[in-house]
Amino acid sequence: GLAGLRCDPDYLRGALGCLKVAQVILALIAFICIETIMECSPCEGLYFFEFVSCSAFVVTGVLLILFSLNLHMRIPQINWNLTDLVNTGLSTFFFFIASTVLAALNHQTGAEIAAVIFGFLATAVYAVNTFLAVQKWRVSVHQQSASDYIRARTESRDVDGRPEIQRLDT
């Protein structure tokens, strides 16, 4: 269950936690800026930016909650390092595209300019997190392959030391 939930201050003080908090805040501000625009023509760029900023806010917010409360430890079947990497990578890409499109179709209103600025800031923060997530994922893959190798070596020694198994193999 959810009994014993505690906030992990070490995660929130660490680089990945601070980046997640910054991502949630920047995505929310970008979403608020884009929502204040009353008129647009063409509106497709605005709608795309709205979708990207809202989606990034929700998904990153959920991941922030999962990581800061250590709920991800209760679901070990999911590769959380890879999940975070995919989220940050896609968010970086889509925020960059959405911000670029919105900048190109900008009507020079204050809300649009602010949304573009916060979109590019969010892109930068997501890019830094993507870089760190790639490093973390590589380390976890390397550690997993090393532990698989050690486990395989240990199991092969166990088989060699048991003559009854050797007889069955021949």
Stockholm file with secondary structure:
# STOCKHOLM 1.0

chainA/1-170         GLAGLRCDPDYLRGALGCLKVAQVILALIAFICIETIMECSPCEGLYFFEFVSCSAFVVTGVLLILFSLNLHMRIPQINWNLTDLVNTGLSTFFFFIASTVLAALNHQTGAEIAAVIFGFLATAVYAVNTFLAVQKWRVSVHQQSASDYIRARTESRDVDGRPEIQRLDT
#=GR chainA/1-170 SS CCTTCCCCHHHHHSHHHHHHHHHHHHHHHHHHHHHTCCCCSSCHHHHHHHHHHHHHHHHHHHHHHHHHTTGGGGCTTSCHHHHHHHHHHHHHHHHHHHHHHHHHTCCCCHHHHHHHHHHHHHHHHHHHHHHHHHHHHHHHHHHHHHHHHHHHHHHHHHHHTCHHHHHHHC
#=GC SS_cons         CCTTCCCCHHHHHSHHHHHHHHHHHHHHHHHHHHHTCCCCSSCHHHHHHHHHHHHHHHHHHHHHHHHHTTGGGGCTTSCHHHHHHHHHHHHHHHHHHHHHHHHHTCCCCHHHHHHHHHHHHHHHHHHHHHHHHHHHHHHHHHHHHHHHHHHHHHHHHHHHTCHHHHHHHC
//
